[in-house]
C-alpha cells in the first residue's frame, strides 16, 4: 500500500466548481419514411400468390383434362387394333389380313373423327388399309403383342394411332422357322375431335366455377382481413380516447395474442414514462422547497447591504451573500446530479471497463484544495496492481465526490479523511472506501442517511442532505453495495469516525487476478 497525503495543489485536476449545463442543438426533423399499410401488406401477400397460382391451376387442369379424355378413347383404339391383329397371319409365305366389308365398316364407323387402319408385312410392304398412315419410328419397335401409341399428322389432321407388332413365326414350320422375330405391323388411328371436345367440356366444368369462386374468395379475404385487424382499430381508438395524463397500462387481455407482446412493450414504456414524470415532479418540488431558504437568505443579505452605510457591515453582508450563493450553487448542482443519476440508464451511458484506482486518484486530487481550506488531512491509499471494474466513469466520479464532500463537512479541523481502493479476494469485489475522523453515524440513523434531505439530529454541519442520496442512486445503478461502519482507526468515543464502503463488480483479468489472491 502507498499512502499519499496532500498532493501538491498545483498538480491537482481542479477545485470542485459549479457544474455548467450546456444544451446541444439536436436536429429533430423526422426522417421521411414511406409507411406501408398492414392491411395492404397482408392483402398483397395473400392475393399475389393466389393470382399467380390461378393460371398454373388452369394449365394443370388442362393437362389433367386431356389425360382423362385420352384414356377411354385409347382403350377403344387398343381393342380395335387387338381385334385387327388377330386377323393377320402368313399363308404360303405371304402375309394376309382378311377384313370383310362389314368388319371394315364397323372399324371405320365414327360420326365425329376419321378412322384409319393399316397392315404392313414383315418387310414393310403394304397389305391392307390406308397407305398414308405413317409407321412408328424404329425406336418405338417393342416386343410383340404389346399395344403402343404415337401421335402423327394424317392428311393435315392430328391423329392418335395405336399399333402392335404381330410375330408370324408360329405360322412357319420346319426349316422355315426363324430364331429372330418375324413381325408384321398393325395400326389403327383416329383424329382428335372427340378427345378435344371431351377435354373442353371437362375444362369448362372446372374452370368456369373458378371464375365465380375467385371474386368470392377475394371478397372473403378482404372481409376476413378487415375483421381480423379490427382489434388494432379498437386498440387505436382506446389509446386516442385517453387523457393526456393517463399513463395506466393497457389491458392486454382485450387484444389478440399476436398483439400482446406489443401491448406489453407499450405498457413497459408507459411505466418508465410515468416514473420519469414522477421523478421530474419530485425534482421540481424538491428544488422549489430547498431553494426557498438560500434564496430568502440571499435576498435578506442583499437588502441589508443596500441599507447599510458602514463599510464593515456591508462587507459582512456581502460575505454572507457569497456564502449563501455558494450554498445555493452547491444545492443546485446536487439536485442536478441526483436527477441525472435517477434518470441514468445503461442504454444512455453504456458501462465500460475502467481502472478504479486511477479514477479515485483523480477525484481525490480535485478535493485537495478544499481539504486545505478545511484544514483536514486528505489521504489516498492504493494497491500495487490495477483494479478494473465495469461502470460509468462520470457517475462513479460523482459517487466518490459526494462521499469525500460528506466526509469533509463532518470532519472537524485537524482531522483526516482517507480514500482507499483495494480488492477483496474472498468476494471478488473491488472495494472503494472513504473513512473520516468525524462524529460518526449512530447505528439507528444509518438506514435513514441515504434518504433525501435527511440530516442527523444534533448535527450542526451545513449540507443539503442530498449527497448520500446521490451515492445510493449511483450505487444502485451499478448493482453495488454501500455499507456504513465505524472507523476502525479511531479510538476517541466522541469522534468514532465513519467508514463508507462501496463494493463494485470487478472485471477479472489475468494480469491482476493473481495479485488479488
VENQUIQUI-V34450 format. One record per residue. N is the residue number from 1. RES is the residue in one letter. BURIAL is 1 if it has 24 or more other C-alpha atoms within 12 Angstrom, else 0. Layout:
n:res:burial
N:RES:BURIAL
N:RES:BURIAL
This chain:
n:res:burial
1:X:0
2:X:0
3:X:0
4:X:0
5:X:1
6:X:1
7:X:1
8:X:0
9:X:0
10:X:0
11:X:0
12:X:0
13:X:0
14:X:0
15:X:0
16:X:1
17:X:0
18:X:0
19:X:0
20:X:0
21:X:0
22:X:0
23:X:0
24:X:0
25:X:0
26:X:0
27:X:0
28:X:0
29:X:0
30:X:0
31:X:0
32:X:0
33:X:0
34:X:0
35:X:0
36:X:0
37:X:0
38:X:0
39:X:1
40:X:0
41:X:0
42:X:0
43:X:1
44:X:0
45:X:0
46:X:0
47:X:1
48:X:0
49:X:0
50:X:0
51:X:0
52:X:0
53:X:0
54:X:0
55:X:0
56:X:0
57:X:0
58:X:1
59:X:0
60:X:0
61:X:1
62:X:1
63:X:0
64:X:0
65:X:1
66:X:1
67:X:0
68:X:0
69:X:1
70:X:1
71:X:0
72:X:0
73:X:1
74:X:1
75:X:0
76:X:0
77:X:1
78:X:1
79:X:1
80:X:1
81:X:1
82:X:1
83:X:1
84:X:1
85:X:1
86:X:1
87:X:1
88:X:1
89:X:1
90:X:1
91:X:0
92:X:0
93:X:0
94:X:0
95:X:1
96:X:1
97:X:1
98:X:0
99:X:1
100:X:0
101:X:0
102:X:0
103:X:0
104:X:0
105:X:0
106:X:0
107:X:1
108:X:1
109:X:0
110:X:0
111:X:0
112:X:0
113:X:0
114:X:1
115:X:1
116:X:1
117:X:1
118:X:1
119:X:1
120:X:1
121:X:1
122:X:1
123:X:0
124:X:0
125:X:0
126:X:1
127:X:1
128:X:1
129:X:1
130:X:1
131:X:0
132:X:0
133:X:1
134:X:1
135:X:1
136:X:1
137:X:0
138:X:0
139:X:0
140:X:0
141:X:0
142:X:0
143:X:0
144:X:1
145:X:1
146:X:0
147:X:1
148:X:1
149:X:1
150:X:1
151:X:1
152:X:1
153:X:0
154:X:1
155:X:0
156:X:0
157:X:0
158:X:0
159:X:1
160:X:1
161:X:1
162:X:1
163:X:1
164:X:1
165:X:1
166:X:1
167:X:1
168:X:1
169:X:1
170:X:0
171:X:0
172:X:0
173:X:0
174:X:0
175:X:0
176:X:0
177:X:0
178:X:0
179:X:0
180:X:0
181:X:0
182:X:1
183:X:1
184:X:1
185:X:1
186:X:1
187:X:1
188:X:1
189:X:1
190:X:1
191:X:1
192:X:1
193:X:1
194:X:1
195:X:1
196:X:1
197:X:0
198:X:1
199:X:1
200:X:1
201:X:0
202:X:1
203:X:1
204:X:0
205:X:0
206:X:0
207:X:1
208:X:0
209:X:0
210:X:0
211:X:0
212:X:0
213:X:0
214:X:0
215:X:0
216:X:0
217:X:0
218:X:0
219:X:0
220:X:0
221:X:1
222:X:0
223:X:0
224:X:0
225:X:1
226:X:0
227:X:0
228:X:0
229:X:1
230:X:0
231:X:0
232:X:1
233:X:0
234:X:0
235:X:1
236:X:0
237:X:0
238:X:0
239:X:0
240:X:0
241:X:0
242:X:0
243:X:0
244:X:0
245:X:0
246:X:0
247:X:0
248:X:0
249:X:0
250:X:1
251:X:0
252:X:0
253:X:0
254:X:0
255:X:1
256:X:0
257:X:0
258:X:0
259:X:0
260:X:0
261:X:0
262:X:0
263:X:1
264:X:0
265:X:0
266:X:0
267:X:0
268:X:0
269:X:0
270:X:0
271:X:0
272:X:0
273:X:0
274:X:0
275:X:0
276:X:0
277:X:0
278:X:0
279:X:1
280:X:0
281:X:0
282:X:0
283:X:1
284:X:0
285:X:0
286:X:1
287:X:1
288:X:0
289:X:0
290:X:1
291:X:1
292:X:0
293:X:0
294:X:1
295:X:1
296:X:0
297:X:1
298:X:1
299:X:0
300:X:0
301:X:1
302:X:1
303:X:0
304:X:0
305:X:0
306:X:0
307:X:0
308:X:0
309:X:0
310:X:0
311:X:0
312:X:0
313:X:0
314:X:0
315:X:0
316:X:0
317:X:1
318:X:1
319:X:0
320:X:1
321:X:1
322:X:0
323:X:0
324:X:1
325:X:1
326:X:1
327:X:1
328:X:1
329:X:1
330:X:1
331:X:1
332:X:1
333:X:1
334:X:1
335:X:1
336:X:1
337:X:1
338:X:1
339:X:1
340:X:1
341:X:1
342:X:1
343:X:1
344:X:1
345:X:0
346:X:0
347:X:0
348:X:0
349:X:0
350:X:0
351:X:0
352:X:0
353:X:0
354:X:1
355:X:1
356:X:1
357:X:1
358:X:1
359:X:1
360:X:1
361:X:1
362:X:1
363:X:1
364:X:1
365:X:1
366:X:1
367:X:1
368:X:1
369:X:1
370:X:1
371:X:1
372:X:1
373:X:0
374:X:0
375:X:0
376:X:1
377:X:1
378:X:1
379:X:1
380:X:1
381:X:1
382:X:1
383:X:1
384:X:0
385:X:1
386:X:1
387:X:1
388:X:1
389:X:1
390:X:1
391:X:1
392:X:1
393:X:1
394:X:1
395:X:1
396:X:1
397:X:1
398:X:1
399:X:1
400:X:1
401:X:1
402:X:1
403:X:1
404:X:1
405:X:1
406:X:1
407:X:1
408:X:1
409:X:1
410:X:1
411:X:1
412:X:1
413:X:0
414:X:0
415:X:1
416:X:1
417:X:1
418:X:1
419:X:1
420:X:1
421:X:1
422:X:1
423:X:1
424:X:0
425:X:0
426:X:0
427:X:0
428:X:1
429:X:1
430:X:1
431:X:1
432:X:1
433:X:1
434:X:1
435:X:1
436:X:1
437:X:1
438:X:1
439:X:1
440:X:1
441:X:1
442:X:1
443:X:0
444:X:0
445:X:0
446:X:0
447:X:0
448:X:0
449:X:1
450:X:1
451:X:0
452:X:1
453:X:1
454:X:0
455:X:1
456:X:1
457:X:0
458:X:0
459:X:0
460:X:0
461:X:0
462:X:1
463:X:1
464:X:1
465:X:1
466:X:1
467:X:1
468:X:1
469:X:1
470:X:1
471:X:1
472:X:1
473:X:1
474:X:1
475:X:1
476:X:1
477:X:1
478:X:1
479:X:0
480:X:1
481:X:1
482:X:1
483:X:1
484:X:1
485:X:1
486:X:1
487:X:1
488:X:0
489:X:0
490:X:0
491:X:0
492:X:0
493:X:0
494:X:0
495:X:1
496:X:1
497:X:1
498:X:1
499:X:1
500:X:1
501:X:1
502:X:1
503:X:1
504:X:1
505:X:1
506:X:1
507:X:1
508:X:1
509:X:0
510:X:0
511:X:0
512:X:0
513:X:0
514:X:0
515:X:0
516:X:1
517:X:0
